[in-house]
Amino acid sequence: MTTTTNAAAFAAAQQVIPGGVDSPVRAFGSVGGTPRFMASARGAYLTDVEGAEYVDLVCSWGPMLLGHNDPRVVEAVHAAVDRGLSFGTSVEGETELARLIASRVPVERVRFVSTGTEATMTALRLARGVTGRNLIVKFAGCYHGHSDGLLAAAGSGVATQALPGSAGVTEAAASETIVVDYNDRAALGAVFAEKGERIAAVITEAVPCNMGVVEPAEGYNAFLREITRRHGALLIWDEVLTGFRATATGGWGLSGQPEGWTPDIWCFGKVIGGGMPAAALAGSEEIMNHLAPLGPVYQAGTLSGNPVAMAAGIATLGDADESVYAAVQRASDALREGVVSAFDAAGLDHSIQRAGTLFSVAFGTSERGVHDYADAQGQEVFRYAPFFQSMLEQGVYLPPSVFEAWFVSAAHDDAAIGRVLDALPAAARAAAAA
Ligand code: PMP
């Protein structure tokens, strides 16, 4: 089947796929217009089925740290494909990628799965199995994938559609999740004071990036570590988005954690698969050995540790040295500075939240900033659609929601960033006029 326009491709997709998309964040629901169907990608650029080229500021929602179709990754993947797509047995690549992860962050055991959703879902089960407790605490606006217990007040596409949760989640599942405002120490303290003995874990994004970026207040993550430990609960540290992307050591590498403490269960995804489906949970030997086959907490996967995905992850993480993170940071800084000057020139009230190489913009928030989900939802959301459309028309592919972070790669060179900077003033004026 060949389709020649985005509209035709989208119309055809809607006949066989609900909403024409396999992940709601790809729909243009909040920005309007026709979702673009991409045909190919290289470096910092995407090309759609009509042949239009875009500077990509989504980077597959994180994985493409080195840029699209990096030759080293492609070569490794080709070699793996030549050896076989899937064996349903262990492969040495799993050990190699686990070692690469453990060389960056203090974990002793890594269990690979295929998606971030599986990683966090398994992390909850593991925390419950280890502690013998039921309740999970999550923060409003954080997104941890789409397993039942984690959809309450979730960020990402759930925030974009302004849903309180999801139909199809039973009251029983929802009742075991306690939702607390992010950055609110007193609220979390009150929950632990009342229910501390029943709380298995607190799950948090290392830096929330799914309600836009929200920076943890100074010392907030250390506070989460301290209060969970004091009450015998585990701290589940979701680095699916930030892991090996926000910095070389992820969100954990920000705000001084390396000298201090470690969480109990880590979740990774995105970058560790280099664009192929791979994710993981990780932690100490003591905790992770509760998983089957050593322990009683069951978890499995037909394609877990897939050899092609492992090859992409090894090549991506293996090649992501200091110079890569420096290049990504440089591109991110140039972009952020360009946004600030274009918004200022257009008289557009805004704030920018950062997490290492990641950042996001919020409209009408300069006075109080964005510290939690209510702040994020309270912004002038309506300004994003005209901004997004103007950028798209000028050949820049932004996340189709204001509640998402912007991603760049090491392939975003001066030419690519220059194209974005050229597009910003008109888009900023369109947002200001909304
Ligand atoms: N956790 C976080 C922090 C995420 O950002 C995401 C996806 N954006 C997930 C979990 C879920 O990952 P996946 O989409 O691979 O299931």
Residues whose N, C-alpha, C, O or C-beta is under 5 A from the ligand:
A	BS01	PMP	T115 G116 T117 Y143 H144 G145 E205 D238 V240 L241 G269
